[in-house]
Amino acid sequence: MLSRRLIACLDVRNGSVVKGVQFADLADAGDPAALARRYNSEGIDELVILDVTATIENRRALQETLRKVSAELFIPLAVGGGIRSEADAAAALDAGADKVALNSAALEDPSLLTRLASRYGSQAVITAIDAKLGHAGTYEVFARSGRSATQREAVEWAREAADRGAGEILLTSIDRDGTRSGFDCTLTAAVSGAVSIPVIASGGAGSFEHFYDVFTQGSADAALAASVFHFSEHAVGELKGYLRERGVPVRL
Amino acid sequence: MIAVVDYGAGNLTSVLKGIRAAGGNPAVTAVPEDLVDAAGVVIPGVGHFAATRALDPRMRQALLAFAAGGRPVLGICLGLQFLFEGSTEAPGVRGLGLLRGECTLLPSLPGLKVPHVGWNSLAVRGPSALLDGLGDGAQVYFTHSYAAPVTDATVATTEHGIPFAAAVERGNVFGVQFHPEKSSEAGLRVLRSFVQISKFPDFQISKSC
């Protein structure tokens, strides 16, 4: 049976790992290559490196960080932040990433998803969607690290991204990000039910129960977290044990 | 040297890194002449079955001759599917035909997503040089929508809606639907086995007869 994936996110700025609370107030949490090694030995299923400030400062994700992280890693590695063109994607993949996550650039030019999918395969293309609950009860998509409203609706954009060739959706709740109050299961279930490609839930992980909830109520295919994994060396194994006991298939 | 066939689709960085980590010496090739000195050939691949059309027709002949000569060939993901006769993904595009059967789309069933992405377990069906040392139930990383049928060449199956061929082996022809270069220790073990088979082909040939 296909396992639900646990993905550790390394929010990187200037070559070191930081963790944001609602995309601000970044506090230091370590060396990316050392953390990647630790996660790999703890049994994490996949890693995402997010260059959190790349889009704003118009920088590409640090090639050197990717090389160091991927050097000894034999699990899937995705990178996001600052992937704005086919050339950016090529540079990230050459540096050792297996997948690139596009957010603002895909919103500005959705055909970029199709071009990347035909060149590298859909499995290499993730559409990252940052969504926030609006007054009308629908989820609005934001670009540029949560700073620009797009007036697009999350479910509708996820469908379009899948149709255009994205192989996975990385869905972040801006409302929950960094709060440790739980994933947004309503948002996740709505998107997961609307597309046939896997949905990675992100934003809000604070306890083991939150992961159970997002895999069951939220129908997430994978769940991503940062600080939950950063500050304990036993979190990955213990979390997998917790999920397995409750009937959620995981890789042990 | 292990030749890694490049037909212009996807990224080979991870495959090359995996072969190196398994003790092999990989070299990317797109021309048939490079196969002359190769101890083994890896056919990687991601994406659409039609991508294999980009392969030089001479390379196709060279691969068939290479396999007929008894040296080991390993297809990974789309590379495994390419070992078969064809795929409903691209009717009219011929596979290598080293194994019998046609690849088909995984079924869409309630609660099961296609593509099949993530870690899933292997059900090992019998002795296999490639899967040597891998326990039944070992988890490996997949990402695909089409799959090869279970035949007598199948040495491990995986289930996603239906059972499909996760690993195939017939003499010197090997294939894995999963990505060994992305499957942590279990995957590296598979690559190490292939590197060993490439280094000691006589061992492999005597074993397959």
HADDOCK unambig.tbl for C-alpha pairs under 7 A between the chains (distance, minus, plus):
assign (segid A and resid 1 and name CA) (segid B and resid 120 and name CA) 5.81 0.50 0.50
assign (segid A and resid 1 and name CA) (segid B and resid 121 and name CA) 6.63 0.50 0.50
assign (segid A and resid 1 and name CA) (segid B and resid 159 and name CA) 6.41 0.50 0.50
assign (segid A and resid 1 and name CA) (segid B and resid 160 and name CA) 6.80 0.50 0.50
assign (segid A and resid 2 and name CA) (segid B and resid 118 and name CA) 6.67 0.50 0.50
assign (segid A and resid 2 and name CA) (segid B and resid 119 and name CA) 5.98 0.50 0.50
assign (segid A and resid 2 and name CA) (segid B and resid 120 and name CA) 4.61 0.50 0.50
assign (segid A and resid 3 and name CA) (segid B and resid 118 and name CA) 6.74 0.50 0.50
assign (segid A and resid 3 and name CA) (segid B and resid 119 and name CA) 5.55 0.50 0.50
assign (segid A and resid 3 and name CA) (segid B and resid 120 and name CA) 5.96 0.50 0.50
assign (segid A and resid 5 and name CA) (segid B and resid 118 and name CA) 6.87 0.50 0.50
assign (segid A and resid 74 and name CA) (segid B and resid 181 and name CA) 5.88 0.50 0.50
assign (segid A and resid 74 and name CA) (segid B and resid 182 and name CA) 4.74 0.50 0.50
assign (segid A and resid 74 and name CA) (segid B and resid 183 and name CA) 6.18 0.50 0.50
assign (segid A and resid 74 and name CA) (segid B and resid 184 and name CA) 4.79 0.50 0.50
assign (segid A and resid 75 and name CA) (segid B and resid 182 and name CA) 4.32 0.50 0.50
assign (segid A and resid 75 and name CA) (segid B and resid 183 and name CA) 5.68 0.50 0.50
assign (segid A and resid 75 and name CA) (segid B and resid 184 and name CA) 5.56 0.50 0.50
assign (segid A and resid 76 and name CA) (segid B and resid 182 and name CA) 5.58 0.50 0.50
assign (segid A and resid 93 and name CA) (segid B and resid 11 and name CA) 6.82 0.50 0.50
assign (segid A and resid 94 and name CA) (segid B and resid 13 and name CA) 6.20 0.50 0.50
assign (segid A and resid 96 and name CA) (segid B and resid 13 and name CA) 6.18 0.50 0.50
assign (segid A and resid 96 and name CA) (segid B and resid 14 and name CA) 6.50 0.50 0.50
assign (segid A and resid 119 and name CA) (segid B and resid 9 and name CA) 6.21 0.50 0.50
assign (segid A and resid 119 and name CA) (segid B and resid 10 and name CA) 6.39 0.50 0.50
assign (segid A and resid 120 and name CA) (segid B and resid 9 and name CA) 6.01 0.50 0.50
assign (segid A and resid 120 and name CA) (segid B and resid 10 and name CA) 4.06 0.50 0.50
assign (segid A and resid 120 and name CA) (segid B and resid 11 and name CA) 6.55 0.50 0.50
assign (segid A and resid 120 and name CA) (segid B and resid 47 and name CA) 6.98 0.50 0.50
assign (segid A and resid 121 and name CA) (segid B and resid 10 and name CA) 6.29 0.50 0.50
assign (segid A and resid 121 and name CA) (segid B and resid 46 and name CA) 5.82 0.50 0.50
assign (segid A and resid 121 and name CA) (segid B and resid 47 and name CA) 4.27 0.50 0.50
assign (segid A and resid 122 and name CA) (segid B and resid 47 and name CA) 6.72 0.50 0.50
assign (segid A and resid 123 and name CA) (segid B and resid 143 and name CA) 6.52 0.50 0.50
assign (segid A and resid 196 and name CA) (segid B and resid 113 and name CA) 5.43 0.50 0.50
assign (segid A and resid 196 and name CA) (segid B and resid 114 and name CA) 6.12 0.50 0.50
assign (segid A and resid 197 and name CA) (segid B and resid 113 and name CA) 6.35 0.50 0.50
assign (segid A and resid 197 and name CA) (segid B and resid 114 and name CA) 6.49 0.50 0.50
assign (segid A and resid 197 and name CA) (segid B and resid 115 and name CA) 6.26 0.50 0.50
assign (segid A and resid 198 and name CA) (segid B and resid 113 and name CA) 6.97 0.50 0.50
assign (segid A and resid 251 and name CA) (segid B and resid 119 and name CA) 6.81 0.50 0.50
assign (segid A and resid 251 and name CA) (segid B and resid 139 and name CA) 6.63 0.50 0.50
